[in-house]
């Protein structure tokens, strides 16, 4: 396993703790956010703009038919409308992408098909390879064809990327924007404000979003199989992305362009609004961009509202399980009221402190009835949630304090049964073949050394 990705989160614990003398951050209280807006009929947008009331009723009726209980869907729709701050977008085709090779293949295919524009925004941006082709070669070829290309990469996440890679892209006319440079005096005071998003948008009509970085650790390894692996593969990074074909690609492009402009980038072309993305499918998607300057991150509020209103199931897959007090209480409360709460967490992690902080919560969760499964096959980096078989979330936000307090994130929420069923199937496959259940009896028998490490990690919880 490459050690490169380990360094950022270990580095945070030391340097950020020192910089925190300059100011402190605390997790926001979201209890009152629902009172800010009036929950009502969900706003639904199609390929050509807002739908009429009649058109919206048709969409909602179809979603209700897909769902195991229409009352569950209606509850999630009504509550979330008040907190998400973004419309539902109908008419999308969505495809789940598992792990690096499958995701890179879809990314390269989308980029190769670009006619007008390619926008990429990634925490880690490296010259990854897919089926013998390298990202730099593909992007340069598309630029030579006249396609406009803009790239936002996080300065800290990409600090080990060779400068020759960036130089080559610049020389080809590709626009690059380094987010919050850390190699400057001002940058030393923005180490906590990172761009953790993972977005690819092509021609404003196709987008890929999720947890997969453009990071060479995700590439296929000769001795490893990915989704279908039966044994332990230490070089496998398990992750999940979502490909969106249709109108929901447009708000992701807008999110990118707004971030580009706010970060000082020069003007970039955007898709012609007179030729919107066609409706290619039946999935209803909501795109939520969270910013480190947000008083209350909208995705965090939407997630808590979904957990609090869950009636049947909450299945959560997370790379870094360092829950806030509200998240921890709400998961326990859901389990106690009979909701089937399951967590798929890492058996090992690139952040030993985050893993120790995660371990410190297991006892209380297990006693409340939460089922916990530790992945034994490779490195878990996914960030997905599926609730009640109707509410699904896939994005860059971890279930931790850092995604709430310090990072710019992006998440896609899909409402309806089809995507939820795929996520449930992925969760069950991992649970059955790649993970080990954690029992309360076994957990309470862990060593004193482990308990001391957990206690230490809790002191740094807001940095993890």
SULHUPE-V63278 format. One line per field, one symbol per residue. phi: phi as a letter, one per 20 degrees, with the letter a starting at -180 (. if undefined). A space follows every 50 residues. Layout:
BEGIN
phi: ???
END
This chain:
BEGIN
phi: .fegfffgfffggefffffffercccffedfeffefcefbffecddfdog efgfffffffffffffefbfffffffffffgfdfmbffcenddccfddmf gfffffffffffefdcbccccbfdccefcblnddggffffffffenffcc cdcffffdfefgffffgffffeneecceelgeebffffdcfeddeefccc cdlmccbcbqdfeecffeffdgdddefefddfcfeedebccceddpffff ffffffffffffenfffcfcffffcffffdbdedccdceddfeffcgffg ffffffffdfdcccdcdbfcecffgfffffffffffeoffdcddcfecbf cfffffffgfefgffffeofeccdfddmdecfccccclmcccccaefeeb fffeecdecbbddddpeffgfffffffffffeddddfdefffffefffgf fffffffffdffdd
END
